[in-house]
Amino acid sequence: MGDQVLSRREFALRCAAAGVSYAAAGALLTRTAGAQAPAMQAAARPGRRSVKLPDGTTVSALGQGCWHLGQGRHPPQVEEEALRTGISLGMDLLDTSGNYGHGRSEQLLSHVLAGQRDRIYLVSKVEGDEVAGDGIARACAASLGRLGTDYLDLYLLHWPVPSSQFPGVVAAFEQLRAARKIRAWGVSNFSVAQMQDLLKVPNGARCATNQVAYSINNRGIERDLLPWSRQHAIPVMAYSPLGGDRNLVVNDRTLASIGSAHGCTAAAVALAWVMRGGDVIAIPESGSPAHTRENAAALSLELSPAELQTLEAAFH
Ligand SMILES: NC(=O)c1ccc[n+]([C@@H]2O[C@H](COP(=O)([O-])OP(=O)(O)OC[C@H]3O[C@@H](n4cnc5c(N)ncnc54)[C@H](OP(=O)(O)O)[C@@H]3O)[C@@H](O)[C@H]2O)c1
């Protein structure tokens, strides 16, 4: 596993040195590998965008956020149906946190996980004020209890703590990994400087992803974090990929007109745009089965260079 991480990063660095887009070269390699070993690349079949994490795990490029679920926005059965609909359409990465609705999001997810835990890539988070002592292990145990499962696929530090605490955080994550309570760990809302500090810590390079805000109307990470992440082959997980509740792009006219040419909605176009590079995972949230179906269309939507140019002009 360690060899795979190193060679992948080395590959990314060489791509950068040669001026070749890491995503483009990676996509080509994925296609080549897929032709040679179809069984190993099952998740990368056409029509289902996927992203490879540094440990070699392939996950769907389109997941489902769960921040507000289980808290009365929609009836709980409707929210559960939305998640099941998304899973059946390939959005089988679920993103929650121990602090979403004081645990109610995780509790709702437990109903959806029941009977199909193995087909879900489950992500949860620990808070910065929980990391002292054995706090990460205790928070993880509480999340596992609420979720009704005995492991997380990915455990994230929700918000940065001072860099001096990184060694302790990484050691605690690694202990959970050794105990098979989590399969991988990562961070969220980290800047480039914080990522650089993280990589200096023993085992810090095992970070699987950095979950940050990214949408067509919120492109701040393109300045520095996204290129840095590509150079280091650490995929970004884009939260609020539809713009978030206060800035939703689902009614944007340019997105809608491109969507109508493909028989899908503005939301699907916005999500396909976030995933266009092949190395960004998008986690839109919806408690509505109809919206989830609309969003899932992004998994098989390729935007043409002309459409990307139109969007560039509309959202620069
Ligand atoms: N790490 C962090 O600090 C952090 C911060 C924020 C969010 N997150 C994660 O990212 C996830 C998504 O972020 P977000 O909830 O902020 O923003 P978002 O996914 O950009 O937007 C969610 C909103 O869009 C609506 N929506 C979804 N699909 C739609 C569609 N097809 N048509 C119309 N409306 C649609 C949803 O309403 P309906 O339910 O009615 O569809 C909801 O109000 C969260 O659930 C959470 O898991 C992480």
The ligand as an SDF file (V2000), in Angstrom:
LIG
                    3D

 48 52  0  0  0  0  0  0  0  0999 V2000
  -16.5230   19.8040    6.0200 N   0  0  0  0  0  0  0  0  0  0  0  0
  -17.2790   20.8690    6.1860 C   0  0  0  0  0  0  0  0  0  0  0  0
  -16.9060   21.8250    6.8890 O   0  0  0  0  0  0  0  0  0  0  0  0
  -18.6140   20.9340    5.4940 C   0  0  0  0  0  0  0  0  0  0  0  0
  -19.3030   22.1560    5.4070 C   0  0  0  0  0  0  0  0  0  0  0  0
  -20.5170   22.1840    4.7100 C   0  0  0  0  0  0  0  0  0  0  0  0
  -21.0160   21.0120    4.1370 C   0  0  0  0  0  0  0  0  0  0  0  0
  -20.3280   19.8240    4.2550 N   0  0  0  0  0  0  0  0  0  0  0  0
  -20.8380   18.5600    3.6390 C   0  0  0  0  0  0  0  0  0  0  0  0
  -21.2110   18.8240    2.2760 O   0  0  0  0  0  0  0  0  0  0  0  0
  -22.5850   18.4740    2.0790 C   0  0  0  0  0  0  0  0  0  0  0  0
  -23.2270   19.3700    1.0420 C   0  0  0  0  0  0  0  0  0  0  0  0
  -23.0420   20.7280    1.3520 O   0  0  0  0  0  0  0  0  0  0  0  0
  -24.2550   21.7590    1.5910 P   0  0  0  0  0  0  0  0  0  0  0  0
  -25.4140   21.0690    2.1580 O   0  0  0  0  0  0  0  0  0  0  0  0
  -23.6560   22.9010    2.3160 O   0  0  0  0  0  0  0  0  0  0  0  0
  -24.5610   22.3360    0.1410 O   0  0  0  0  0  0  0  0  0  0  0  0
  -25.1150   21.8150   -1.2730 P   0  0  0  0  0  0  0  0  0  0  0  0
  -25.0230   20.3500   -1.3930 O   0  0  0  0  0  0  0  0  0  0  0  0
  -24.4030   22.6610   -2.2600 O   0  0  0  0  0  0  0  0  0  0  0  0
  -26.6480   22.2680   -1.2380 O   0  0  0  0  0  0  0  0  0  0  0  0
  -27.6100   21.6070   -0.5020 C   0  0  0  0  0  0  0  0  0  0  0  0
  -28.9470   22.2470   -0.8050 C   0  0  0  0  0  0  0  0  0  0  0  0
  -29.2840   22.0380   -2.1770 O   0  0  0  0  0  0  0  0  0  0  0  0
  -30.5920   21.5560   -2.3070 C   0  0  0  0  0  0  0  0  0  0  0  0
  -30.5930   20.6640   -3.4770 N   0  0  0  0  0  0  0  0  0  0  0  0
  -29.8840   19.5340   -3.6500 C   0  0  0  0  0  0  0  0  0  0  0  0
  -30.0870   19.0200   -4.8740 N   0  0  0  0  0  0  0  0  0  0  0  0
  -30.9510   19.8620   -5.4990 C   0  0  0  0  0  0  0  0  0  0  0  0
  -31.5420   19.8680   -6.7790 C   0  0  0  0  0  0  0  0  0  0  0  0
  -31.2680   18.9130   -7.6800 N   0  0  0  0  0  0  0  0  0  0  0  0
  -32.3990   20.8750   -7.0800 N   0  0  0  0  0  0  0  0  0  0  0  0
  -32.6680   21.8600   -6.1890 C   0  0  0  0  0  0  0  0  0  0  0  0
  -32.1170   21.9120   -4.9540 N   0  0  0  0  0  0  0  0  0  0  0  0
  -31.2750   20.9080   -4.6060 C   0  0  0  0  0  0  0  0  0  0  0  0
  -30.8870   20.8450   -1.0150 C   0  0  0  0  0  0  0  0  0  0  0  0
  -32.2650   20.8690   -0.7210 O   0  0  0  0  0  0  0  0  0  0  0  0
  -33.1740   19.5140   -0.7550 P   0  0  0  0  0  0  0  0  0  0  0  0
  -32.7750   18.7020    0.4230 O   0  0  0  0  0  0  0  0  0  0  0  0
  -34.5470   20.0470   -0.6550 O   0  0  0  0  0  0  0  0  0  0  0  0
  -32.9020   18.8510   -2.0790 O   0  0  0  0  0  0  0  0  0  0  0  0
  -30.1120   21.6990   -0.0080 C   0  0  0  0  0  0  0  0  0  0  0  0
  -30.9070   22.7910    0.4010 O   0  0  0  0  0  0  0  0  0  0  0  0
  -23.1870   18.5730    3.4920 C   0  0  0  0  0  0  0  0  0  0  0  0
  -24.3720   17.8090    3.6060 O   0  0  0  0  0  0  0  0  0  0  0  0
  -22.0800   18.0190    4.3380 C   0  0  0  0  0  0  0  0  0  0  0  0
  -22.0830   16.6010    4.2650 O   0  0  0  0  0  0  0  0  0  0  0  0
  -19.1230   19.7870    4.9000 C   0  0  0  0  0  0  0  0  0  0  0  0
  1  2  1  0
  2  3  2  0
  2  4  1  0
  4  5  1  0
  4 48  2  0
  5  6  2  0
  6  7  1  0
  7  8  2  0
  8  9  1  0
  8 48  1  0
  9 10  1  0
  9 46  1  0
 10 11  1  0
 11 12  1  0
 11 44  1  0
 12 13  1  0
 13 14  1  0
 14 15  2  0
 14 16  1  0
 14 17  1  0
 17 18  1  0
 18 19  2  0
 18 20  1  0
 18 21  1  0
 21 22  1  0
 22 23  1  0
 23 24  1  0
 23 42  1  0
 24 25  1  0
 25 26  1  0
 25 36  1  0
 26 27  1  0
 26 35  1  0
 27 28  2  0
 28 29  1  0
 29 30  1  0
 29 35  2  0
 30 31  1  0
 30 32  2  0
 32 33  1  0
 33 34  2  0
 34 35  1  0
 36 37  1  0
 36 42  1  0
 37 38  1  0
 38 39  2  0
 38 40  1  0
 38 41  1  0
 42 43  1  0
 44 45  1  0
 44 46  1  0
 46 47  1  0
M  CHG  2   8   1  16  -1
M  END
$$$$
